[in-house]
Amino acid sequence: MGKDNYHLYTKEQFLEDAFFLEWVRYARPATVSYWEQWQQAAPGNLEEMHAAKAVAEGIFSLERISSPETIKSAVWNNIQAGIAAAGSPPRVVSMSRRIMRWAAAILAPVALAGGYYLYANRTRHFSTGNGQHLLVTLPDASTVMLNANSRLTYSRWNQGDREVWVDGEALFDVKPSRIHVAAPFTVHAGKLNVEVLGTVFNIKSRRNSTEVYLQTGKVRVTDSEHHTSIVLSPDEKISYDKTNYQLVKIPANSLSTTAWKENKMQLVNTSVKEIFETLQDQYGYTIVLQDSSIANKTIQGTLSLRNINNVLFELSAILNVTIDKNNDTLTIRKNGQRGY
């Protein structure tokens, strides 16, 4: 993500960032200055950064164990005494092997402890870019289809707990746990937690809204901050507004909700604003509407998203607008309107 996005990082992302690890490990002046200023800005994820720093410091402290000078001196004196008593040159090979055995005995538990820590706490990250889909198979054989510009994260599952974090949009097909019969499966999306046992559902967390659509099975959706929850049955959908903390059921349409799997938009009185937001989510465009009234128009039908140039051609014809594409910016204006 880069330095501009450190305020969005989780603990795990800090631990994978080279610039952050360079600061923790070497404390060079340039990195120290940057991170001091960053902390003074009091970002919302400051505790995440401190937690990552503590973990990194613990790992780096295991990298090298130096013998105190007094111990090294005593070992050398014993070696010299042995040489004098024997009256013959030392058996270098034998001594080297002995020292190696001592070193192995001392370092092996430390290496094992450090290795186990890293293994037991490793975090898996999956992400997609513009126009990409990715199918992820989880350790329990459940599958997650990620939509464009989305991210999935999970750590090693212990004692039957199955937890994942999603940012963006994803379709989950959750299998019952093969080890723990009633093991819950929890998806975290911002302030919402979605708990399931075995089901297929779609979750979309973009901008200031999160939506959960249930295709089969049953899920409980909980606002973790305000402790309100709603249980969904098949073909039901909820929406959570992050600005007013409202968790409400809304009309559901299976075809329009999951059409993205086939790179389509199923339009059912869909506003132009929603269509352009989808293009922004799928391809990372910045949208500039020179006439805001265009956003309120609605369209019905099926729109293929496989080829962005075809999408723009179709929309320009349907809406009678001109769409100028300049790098990652789309400027939309009514025909006959002058540009900036």
C-alpha positions in Angstrom: 0.0 0.0 0.0 2.9 2.5 0.7 3.6 5.1 3.3 0.4 7.1 2.5 -1.7 4.2 3.8 0.0 3.3 7.0 -3.0 4.6 8.9 -5.0 1.7 7.4 -2.5 -1.0 8.3 -3.2 -3.9 10.6 -0.6 -5.5 12.9 0.0 -8.2 10.3 0.6 -5.7 7.5 3.1 -3.7 9.6 5.0 -7.0 10.2 5.3 -7.5 6.5 6.4 -3.9 5.7 10.1 -3.5 5.0 10.3 0.1 6.0 8.6 -0.5 9.3 10.9 -3.5 10.1 14.0 -1.5 9.2 13.0 1.1 11.8 12.4 -1.5 14.5 15.6 -3.4 13.7 18.1 -0.7 13.0 16.6 2.6 14.2 18.3 4.6 11.5 17.8 8.4 11.8 15.6 8.7 8.7 13.3 5.9 9.8 13.2 7.1 13.4 12.3 10.7 12.3 9.5 9.4 10.1 7.9 7.0 12.7 8.1 9.6 15.5 6.1 12.1 13.3 3.7 9.3 12.3 3.0 8.5 16.0 2.6 12.1 16.9 -0.3 12.3 14.4 -2.2 9.8 16.6 -3.6 7.6 13.9 -6.5 5.3 14.7 -4.4 2.2 14.4 -1.6 3.3 16.7 -2.2 0.3 19.0 -1.9 -2.0 16.0 1.5 -0.5 15.2 2.7 -0.8 18.9 1.6 -4.4 18.9 3.5 -5.1 15.7 6.6 -3.3 17.0 6.6 -5.5 20.2 6.3 -8.7 18.1 9.1 -7.6 15.8 11.4 -6.6 18.7 10.8 -10.0 20.2 11.7 -11.8 16.9 14.8 -9.7 16.3 16.0 -10.3 19.9 16.2 -14.0 19.1 18.5 -13.6 16.1 21.8 -13.6 18.0 22.9 -14.7 21.4 26.3 -13.2 22.5 28.3 -14.8 25.3 29.2 -12.4 28.1 32.9 -11.6 28.2 33.4 -13.3 31.6 32.1 -16.6 30.2 34.3 -16.4 27.1 37.3 -15.6 29.3 36.6 -18.6 31.6 36.2 -20.9 28.6 39.5 -19.7 27.2 41.3 -20.1 30.5 40.1 -23.7 30.8 41.3 -24.5 27.3 44.7 -23.1 28.1 44.9 -25.0 31.3 44.1 -28.2 29.5 46.8 -27.6 27.0 49.4 -27.0 29.7 48.5 -30.1 31.6 48.6 -32.4 28.5 51.8 -30.9 27.2 50.7 -31.5 23.6 48.9 -29.4 20.9 45.2 -29.3 21.3 42.9 -31.6 19.3 41.2 -28.8 17.4 38.7 -31.1 15.6 37.5 -32.6 18.9 37.2 -29.3 20.6 35.3 -27.8 17.7 32.8 -30.6 17.7 32.4 -30.2 21.5 31.8 -26.4 21.1 29.4 -27.1 18.3 27.4 -29.5 20.5 27.3 -26.9 23.3 26.1 -24.3 20.8 23.5 -26.6 19.4 22.2 -27.4 22.9 21.9 -23.7 23.8 20.5 -22.4 20.5 18.2 -25.3 19.5 15.5 -24.5 22.1 15.7 -20.8 21.1 15.4 -21.5 17.4 12.5 -23.9 18.0 10.7 -21.4 20.2 11.1 -18.7 17.6 10.2 -20.9 14.7 7.1 -22.2 16.5 6.0 -18.6 17.3 6.3 -17.6 13.6 4.5 -20.7 12.4 1.7 -20.6 14.9 1.0 -16.9 14.3 1.6 -16.6 10.6 -1.0 -14.7 8.7 -2.1 -15.3 5.2 -3.0 -12.4 2.9 -4.9 -12.5 -0.4 -5.8 -9.5 -2.6 -7.0 -8.6 -6.0 -6.3 -5.7 -8.3 -8.3 -3.9 -10.9 -10.6 -6.2 -12.8 -9.3 -9.3 -11.0 -11.1 -12.2 -9.3 -9.4 -14.7 -7.0 -10.7 -18.1 -5.7 -9.2 -18.9 -2.3 -9.6 -22.3 -0.6 -9.4 -22.1 3.2 -7.9 -24.8 5.5 -11.3 -26.3 6.1 -12.1 -26.6 2.4 -14.4 -23.6 2.5 -14.0 -21.3 -0.5 -13.9 -17.5 -1.0 -14.3 -15.8 -4.3 -12.7 -12.3 -4.1 -14.1 -9.5 -6.3 -11.8 -6.8 -7.7 -9.8 -4.6 -5.3 -10.6 -6.7 -2.3 -8.5 -8.3 0.4 -8.9 -11.4 2.6 -6.8 -12.1 5.7 -6.7 -15.0 8.2 -4.3 -16.3 10.8 -3.7 -19.9 11.8 -6.9 -21.4 13.2 -6.7 -23.0 16.7 -9.2 -25.0 18.8 -11.9 -25.0 16.1 -12.2 -21.2 15.8 -12.4 -20.1 12.1 -12.0 -16.4 11.6 -11.3 -14.3 8.5 -11.2 -10.6 7.7 -12.4 -9.1 4.5 -12.2 -5.7 2.9 -14.0 -5.2 -0.3 -16.4 -7.8 -1.7 -16.4 -11.6 -1.5 -18.6 -14.6 -1.9 -18.2 -17.3 0.8 -19.1 -21.0 0.5 -18.6 -22.2 4.1 -18.3 -25.9 4.8 -19.1 -27.5 8.2 -16.0 -28.0 10.3 -14.5 -31.5 9.9 -12.8 -31.4 13.3 -15.2 -29.6 15.6 -18.9 -30.3 14.7 -20.2 -26.9 15.9 -17.1 -24.8 15.1 -18.3 -21.3 14.2 -17.0 -19.5 11.1 -16.7 -15.7 11.6 -16.1 -13.1 9.0 -15.1 -9.6 10.2 -15.9 -6.7 7.9 -15.2 -3.4 9.6 -17.5 -3.1 12.6 -19.6 -6.1 11.5 -19.2 -9.8 12.4 -20.9 -12.4 10.4 -21.2 -15.8 12.1 -22.1 -19.0 10.2 -22.1 -22.8 10.5 -22.4 -23.8 6.9 -23.7 -21.5 4.2 -23.2 -19.5 1.0 -23.3 -15.7 1.4 -22.0 -12.6 -0.2 -20.4 -9.7 1.8 -19.6 -6.3 0.4 -17.7 -3.7 2.5 -17.0 -0.6 0.5 -16.9 3.1 1.5 -19.2 3.7 4.4 -21.5 0.7 3.9 -21.4 -3.0 4.4 -24.0 -5.4 2.9 -24.5 -9.1 3.6 -26.6 -11.3 1.3 -27.5 -14.9 2.3 -27.9 -17.4 -0.4 -28.3 -20.6 1.6 -28.1 -21.6 5.3 -28.3 -19.1 8.1 -26.1 -16.4 9.5 -26.1 -13.9 12.4 -24.8 -10.4 11.6 -23.6 -8.4 14.6 -22.5 -4.9 15.0 -19.5 -5.5 17.3 -19.5 -2.0 18.6 -23.2 -1.5 19.5 -24.0 -5.1 20.1 -27.0 -5.3 17.8 -27.6 -8.3 15.6 -29.9 -9.7 12.9 -30.3 -13.3 11.9 -30.7 -13.8 8.1 -32.6 -16.6 6.3 -32.0 -17.5 2.6 -32.5 -14.7 0.1 -32.4 -12.0 2.8 -30.0 -9.1 2.9 -28.9 -6.5 5.4 -27.1 -3.2 5.1 -25.0 -1.5 7.7 -24.4 2.3 7.5 -21.1 3.2 9.1 -22.1 6.8 9.5 -25.3 6.3 11.5 -24.6 2.8 12.8 -27.9 1.4 11.4 -28.2 -2.3 10.8 -31.3 -2.9 8.7 -32.8 -5.5 6.3 -33.2 -4.4 2.7 -34.8 -6.0 -0.4 -32.6 -8.7 -1.9 -32.0 -9.9 -5.4 -29.8 -12.9 -5.9 -29.0 -12.2 -9.5 -27.9 -8.6 -9.0 -26.0 -9.4 -5.8 -23.8 -12.2 -7.1 -23.6 -11.3 -10.8 -20.1 -10.0 -10.3 -18.8 -13.6 -10.3 -19.5 -13.7 -14.0 -18.2 -10.2 -14.6 -21.6 -8.7 -15.0 -24.0 -6.2 -13.4 -27.6 -7.2 -13.3 -29.4 -3.8 -13.4 -32.8 -3.6 -11.8 -33.7 0.1 -11.7 -30.0 0.6 -10.8 -28.9 4.2 -10.6 -26.0 5.6 -12.7 -24.3 6.5 -9.4 -24.2 2.8 -8.4 -22.9 1.8 -11.8 -20.0 4.2 -11.7 -19.3 3.3 -8.1 -19.0 -0.3 -9.3 -16.6 0.7 -12.1 -14.6 2.5 -9.4 -14.5 -0.7 -7.3 -13.7 -3.0 -10.2 -11.1 -0.9 -12.1 -9.9 1.8 -9.6 -11.1 4.7 -11.6 -11.8 8.2 -10.2 -15.2 9.4 -11.5 -15.9 13.0 -12.4 -19.5 13.9 -13.2 -19.8 17.3 -14.8 -23.6 17.2 -14.4 -24.8 15.6 -11.1 -28.2 15.0 -12.6 -26.8 12.1 -14.6 -26.2 10.2 -11.3 -29.9 9.9 -10.6 -30.9 8.2 -13.8 -31.7 4.5 -13.6 -31.0 1.6 -16.0 -32.4 -1.9 -16.4 -30.8 -4.8 -18.1 -27.4 -6.7 -18.0 -24.1 -4.9 -18.3 -20.9 -7.0 -19.0 -17.9 -5.8 -17.2 -15.3 -7.9 -19.0 -14.0 -5.2 -21.2 -14.0 -1.7 -19.8 -13.9 0.0 -23.2 -17.1 -1.8 -24.2 -18.7 -0.8 -20.9 -17.9 2.8 -21.5 -19.2 2.7 -25.1 -22.5 1.1 -24.0 -23.0 3.6 -21.2 -22.2 6.6 -23.4 -24.8 5.4 -25.9 -27.5 4.6 -23.3 -27.0 7.9 -21.3 -26.3 10.1 -24.3 -23.1 11.3 -22.7 -19.4 11.6 -23.6 -17.0 9.7 -21.4 -13.3 10.8 -21.5 -10.8 8.4 -20.1 -7.5 9.9 -19.0 -5.2 7.4 -17.1 -7.3 6.4 -14.1 -9.9 9.2 -14.3 -13.2 9.1 -16.1 -14.9 12.4 -16.9 -18.6 12.2 -17.9 -20.5 15.0 -19.5 -23.7 15.4 -21.4 -23.3 15.6 -25.1 -23.0 19.2 -26.2 -21.5 20.1 -22.8 -18.1 21.7 -22.9 -15.3 20.2 -20.8 -13.2 21.9 -18.3 
